Amino acid sequence: MPRTDQLVGTRARLLAAARDEFAAHGMGGARVGRIAEQAGVSKERIYGYFGSKEKLFAAVISEALTEHAELLGPPSGDPAEYAGRIYDLHRRNPQLLRLMMWEALHYDRGGLPNEQPRTAHYRDMVKTLSDALGTESESEAASTLLALIGLAILPTAFPQITRLILGPAADTDAEPRAADADADLRAHIVQLARRMTSS
């Protein structure tokens, strides 16, 4: 195997192992030794590739957010169905949401790595949503986008609250009717989003 391919493979293994570790334990609880062991490399390789645990965390978040944007796409078309797509994405990929929640806890209100390009990406999303809605200013569209995201991710972000409010049927891992309950909840979220975005 050429050295370049080997380096790319090692970096990819490190990112995959780090993603699992950070999703499970966050920045504070993650251990470089476990990441190295999972990736089959020495701890020194992690520092050689990324410089520090925090920079590795930033690289994992960056990769996850790129994946998130590619899987979700822009908020064009029906804004209510966009909320449904957000819901579906996070139900299928809860690790993405966990990483974003750990990022929020780690950085709190401080600056984020790659904040400027991420802000520009969200500005583009707001503009696309504003165009899809047809009547809202970009300021209103920004608030609407935030509300759509919140509506769609809450059941996955806080499964305990979902179960307490909706009952045991909302526990998607425990109930035989889980697929039906999940479909019903998704349909309700889309319906609420449609009411919220209709003029």
Buried (B, 14 or more C-beta within 10 A) or exposed (E): EEEEEEEEEBBEBBBBBBBBBBBEEBBEEBEBEBBBBBBEBEBEBBBEBBEEBEBBBBBBBBBBBEBBBEEBEBBEEBBBEBBBBBBBBBBEBBBBBBBBBBBEEBBEEEEBBBEEEBEEBEEEBBBBBBBBBEEBEBEBBBEBBEBBBEBBBBBBBEBEEBBEEBEEBBBBEEBEEBEEBBEBBBEEBBEBBBEBBEE
